[in-house]
Amino acid sequence: MARRNHPQAPAGQCGPALADPATRLHVVTGKGGTGKSTVSAALALALAADGRRTLLVEVEGRQSIAQLFELEPLPYQELPIARLDCGGTVLALAIDAEAALLEYLDLFYRLGVAGRALRKVGAIDFATTIAPGVRDVLLTGKVKEAVTRAVDGRWVYDAVVLDAPPTGRIGRFLNVTAETARLAKIGPIKSQSEGVAALLRSPRTAVHLVTRLEEMPVQEGTDAMAELKRLGLPAGAIIVNNAWPPVLTEARISNAEIRRGLAAAGLPSDRKTVTGLAREGREHQTRLAVESRLRAELRTADRPVVELPSLPHSGTRTGLEVLATCLRAALHRPEAS
């Protein structure tokens, strides 16, 4: 992937880095519509810098990774999707619950052929549909396997980014293995669940929240952060997506000033144009006041806050590179003085 000169993250964002260097699993959640999947992909690119190897995982069956990287739908297989000039690589995995269950049955019960037979009669689809908790155990179990996989004493992946379910379901999704470990008495289900629960509550994991400076995403996001704390899950950074730089921050601009500015620029300065611009200016200043209040609300979570710029092409490869540059700067940000 070619490297280009991109703008840095918006100025004025001081504070601790986005994540501790020891973090190897980055779980990304957010309310629908906040750009959670886009931020996940950009974070995977940022983590792949400096020659690192990163795995980007999705679990919701939406094929978001394929769409963002302009690829055909991804199979249940780890495939390279981006190679950076620095030598870093991003691989992607779209986890399918049925395939994960087959893998689980073969690994722990040696039911490879029998498992495939069960799939033919629809038993696996029935199991993962009727018991959504089982589905989540399989999904998080596969993520844990990728994070902890090693060859010759070296991690296969330097980092794993999980495009996780939205904030309304994130607590239940991440906590299901702890509940399963508590209910199961013996056997591989209990041991696997305990292993996943331990990873998700360790310093190797950070759960990042993606939001926008709007009432509903911020409220749902702060509620999710409180739930993570209650469940003992390690909250990471708050990533404000699609942030616009403030303009017209001064006191009210008069109609006469607007008229003079239009005339100086050689633009129409009739009454309708002037009053329309004045109304838009007032609306913008009202919006700035709301955003200022929402920023203050996010700061009460006592987590690092990273702002990503609004881009006309955020869902394209070029847009991902811009966001990755911003996130990489946040990853290496020193503590604020």
C-alpha positions in Angstrom: 0.0 0.0 0.0 1.5 3.3 -1.0 2.2 5.8 1.7 1.1 9.4 1.3 1.4 12.6 3.2 -1.7 12.9 5.3 -2.9 15.5 7.8 -2.3 14.8 11.5 -4.9 14.3 14.1 -6.7 17.5 15.1 -4.6 19.8 17.2 -5.2 20.3 20.8 -5.8 16.7 21.7 -3.3 16.1 24.5 -3.4 13.2 27.0 -2.2 9.6 27.4 -1.7 7.3 24.4 -4.6 5.4 22.8 -3.5 2.1 24.3 -0.7 0.6 26.4 2.1 -0.9 24.4 1.4 -4.2 26.1 -2.1 -4.3 24.5 -2.4 -7.1 21.9 -6.2 -7.3 21.5 -8.1 -4.1 20.6 -11.8 -4.5 20.8 -13.7 -1.8 19.0 -17.4 -1.1 19.8 -19.8 1.8 19.2 -23.3 2.7 18.4 -24.5 1.8 14.9 -23.7 4.6 12.5 -20.7 6.0 14.3 -18.2 4.4 11.9 -17.1 1.5 14.2 -16.0 -0.8 11.3 -14.2 2.0 9.5 -12.3 2.9 12.7 -11.5 -0.8 13.3 -9.9 -1.1 9.8 -8.0 2.1 10.2 -6.7 1.0 13.6 -5.5 -2.3 12.1 -3.5 -0.3 9.5 -2.1 1.9 12.2 -1.0 -1.1 14.3 0.6 -2.7 11.2 3.1 0.2 10.8 6.8 -0.4 11.6 6.7 -3.8 9.9 4.1 -5.3 12.3 1.6 -8.1 11.5 -2.0 -7.4 12.4 -5.2 -9.4 12.2 -8.5 -7.6 11.6 -11.5 -9.7 12.7 -15.3 -9.3 12.3 -18.0 -11.4 13.9 -21.3 -9.9 12.8 -21.5 -11.5 9.3 -21.8 -8.1 7.5 -18.6 -8.5 5.4 -17.7 -4.9 6.4 -13.9 -5.6 5.9 -14.5 -6.8 2.3 -16.5 -3.6 1.5 -13.9 -1.2 3.1 -11.0 -2.8 1.3 -13.0 -3.4 -2.0 -12.7 -7.1 -1.9 -15.0 -10.1 -2.6 -16.8 -11.5 0.5 -14.2 -13.1 2.8 -14.3 -16.8 3.6 -13.6 -18.2 7.1 -9.9 -18.0 6.5 -7.1 -15.6 7.5 -6.1 -13.7 4.3 -3.8 -10.8 3.7 -5.7 -7.6 2.6 -3.1 -4.9 2.9 0.7 -4.8 2.7 2.4 -1.6 3.8 5.7 -0.2 2.3 7.2 -0.5 5.7 6.8 -4.3 5.6 3.7 -4.4 7.8 0.8 -6.6 6.9 -2.9 -6.6 7.7 -4.8 -9.9 7.5 -8.5 -10.3 7.8 -10.8 -13.0 9.2 -14.6 -13.0 9.0 -15.6 -15.5 11.7 -18.5 -17.7 10.8 -20.2 -19.2 13.9 -21.0 -22.5 12.2 -17.4 -23.0 10.9 -16.1 -22.0 14.3 -18.3 -24.7 16.0 -17.0 -27.3 13.5 -13.5 -26.3 14.3 -14.2 -26.5 18.0 -15.8 -30.0 17.7 -12.8 -31.3 15.7 -10.2 -29.7 18.1 -11.7 -30.9 21.4 -13.8 -33.9 20.5 -12.2 -35.2 17.2 -15.6 -35.0 15.5 -14.4 -33.7 12.1 -16.5 -36.1 9.9 -19.3 -36.3 12.4 -19.4 -32.5 12.8 -19.7 -32.0 9.0 -22.6 -34.5 9.1 -24.3 -32.5 11.8 -24.0 -29.4 9.6 -25.7 -31.2 6.7 -28.8 -31.9 8.8 -28.9 -28.3 10.1 -28.0 -29.2 13.7 -25.2 -26.7 14.0 -27.3 -23.9 12.6 -29.9 -24.8 15.1 -27.5 -24.9 18.0 -25.9 -21.5 17.2 -29.4 -19.9 16.6 -31.3 -21.3 19.6 -28.4 -20.6 22.0 -26.9 -17.2 21.1 -24.6 -17.5 24.2 -23.0 -20.5 22.6 -22.4 -18.5 19.4 -20.6 -15.7 21.3 -18.5 -18.3 23.2 -17.3 -19.7 19.8 -16.6 -16.2 18.4 -14.6 -14.9 21.3 -12.9 -18.3 21.6 -11.6 -18.0 18.0 -10.4 -14.4 18.7 -8.5 -15.6 21.8 -6.9 -18.4 19.8 -5.6 -15.9 17.2 -4.3 -13.6 19.9 -2.4 -16.3 21.8 -1.2 -18.4 18.8 2.6 -18.7 18.6 5.1 -20.5 16.4 8.6 -21.2 17.6 8.1 -19.0 20.7 6.9 -15.9 18.7 3.4 -14.5 18.4 1.9 -15.1 15.0 0.2 -11.6 15.2 1.6 -8.5 16.9 -1.9 -7.3 17.4 -5.5 -8.3 16.8 -8.3 -5.8 16.2 -11.8 -7.0 16.8 -14.7 -5.2 15.1 -17.1 -6.1 17.9 -20.9 -5.9 18.3 -22.3 -2.4 19.0 -22.5 -0.9 22.5 -25.9 -2.2 23.2 -24.6 -5.7 23.1 -20.9 -5.4 23.9 -21.1 -6.2 27.7 -23.1 -9.4 27.2 -20.9 -10.4 24.2 -17.6 -10.0 26.1 -18.9 -11.4 29.4 -20.5 -14.5 28.1 -17.4 -16.6 28.5 -17.2 -15.6 32.2 -20.8 -16.7 32.7 -20.2 -19.9 30.8 -17.1 -20.7 32.9 -19.1 -20.2 36.0 -21.9 -22.5 34.9 -19.8 -25.2 33.3 -18.3 -27.6 35.9 -15.7 -29.5 33.9 -14.5 -30.2 30.4 -13.1 -28.2 27.5 -16.0 -25.7 27.4 -15.1 -24.6 31.0 -11.4 -24.5 30.3 -11.8 -22.6 27.1 -14.3 -20.1 28.6 -11.9 -19.5 31.6 -9.1 -18.8 29.2 -11.1 -16.3 27.1 -12.4 -14.6 30.2 -8.9 -14.2 31.6 -7.6 -12.7 28.3 -10.5 -10.2 28.1 -9.8 -9.0 31.6 -6.0 -8.8 31.3 -3.7 -5.9 30.4 -3.4 -7.4 26.9 -6.9 -6.3 26.0 -8.4 -2.8 25.6 -12.0 -2.1 24.6 -12.2 1.1 22.6 -15.4 3.1 22.2 -16.2 4.8 18.9 -18.7 7.7 19.1 -19.7 10.9 17.4 -20.5 14.3 19.0 -24.2 13.6 19.1 -26.5 13.1 22.0 -27.5 9.4 21.5 -24.1 8.0 20.6 -22.4 9.8 23.6 -25.1 8.7 26.0 -25.0 5.1 24.8 -21.2 5.2 24.8 -20.8 6.5 28.4 -23.4 3.8 29.5 -21.3 1.1 27.8 -18.1 2.4 29.5 -19.8 2.2 32.9 -21.0 -1.4 32.1 -17.4 -2.4 31.1 -16.2 -1.1 34.4 -18.9 -3.0 36.3 -17.9 -6.2 34.6 -14.2 -5.7 35.2 -13.4 -5.4 31.4 -10.5 -3.1 30.5 -11.8 0.1 28.9 -9.5 1.6 26.3 -9.8 4.9 24.5 -12.8 7.0 23.4 -12.5 7.7 19.7 -14.6 10.6 18.5 -15.2 10.0 14.8 -16.2 12.5 12.1 -15.2 15.5 14.2 -15.4 18.9 12.4 -13.0 21.8 13.3 -14.9 24.7 14.9 -15.5 27.8 12.9 -17.3 31.0 13.8 -16.2 30.6 17.4 -16.4 34.4 18.0 -19.4 36.3 19.3 -22.3 36.9 17.0 -21.4 38.2 13.6 -23.7 41.1 12.4 -25.5 41.2 9.1 -23.5 44.2 8.2 -20.3 42.3 8.6 -21.6 39.5 6.5 -22.7 41.9 3.8 -19.3 43.6 3.7 -17.5 40.2 3.6 -19.6 39.0 0.6 -19.1 42.3 -1.2 -15.3 42.1 -0.7 -15.3 38.6 -2.1 -17.3 39.6 -5.1 -20.3 37.5 -4.1 -24.0 38.4 -4.0 -24.9 40.4 -0.9 -28.6 40.7 -1.2 -30.8 40.6 1.9 -31.9 37.0 1.4 -28.3 35.7 1.1 -27.2 37.7 4.2 -30.0 36.6 6.4 -29.6 33.0 5.3 -25.9 33.0 6.2 -26.6 34.7 9.5 -29.1 32.0 10.4 -26.7 29.3 9.5 -24.0 31.0 11.6 -26.3 31.0 14.6 -27.2 27.4 14.1 -23.5 26.5 13.9 -22.7 28.3 17.1 -25.5 26.5 18.9 -24.1 23.2 17.6 -20.6 24.2 18.9 -22.1 24.7 22.3 -23.7 21.2 22.2 -20.4 19.6 21.1 -18.5 21.4 23.9 -20.9 20.0 26.4 -20.7 16.5 24.9 -16.8 16.6 25.0 -17.0 17.5 28.7 -19.4 14.5 29.2 -16.9 12.2 27.5 -14.0 13.4 29.7 -15.9 12.3 32.8 -15.2 8.7 31.7 -11.5 9.4 32.5 -10.3 7.7 29.4 -8.0 8.9 26.6 -10.0 10.8 24.0 -8.9 10.8 20.3 -10.7 12.8 17.6 -10.7 11.8 14.0 -11.5 14.3 11.3 -14.6 14.3 9.1 -13.6 13.1 5.7 -15.7 13.0 2.4 -14.0 9.7 1.6 -13.7 8.0 5.0 -15.0 4.7 3.8 -12.4 4.4 1.0 -8.9 3.1 1.1 -7.5 6.7 0.9 -9.8 7.7 3.8 -8.6 4.7 5.9 -5.0 5.7 5.4 -5.8 9.3 6.7 -7.5 7.9 9.7 -4.7 5.3 10.3 -2.2 8.2 10.3 -4.2 10.0 13.0 -4.6 6.8 15.1 -0.9 5.9 14.7 0.0 9.3 16.2 -2.4 8.6 19.1 -0.8 5.2 19.6 2.6 6.8 20.1 1.4 9.9 22.0 3.4 10.6 25.2 1.7 11.4 28.4 0.5 15.0 28.7 2.6 17.4 30.7 
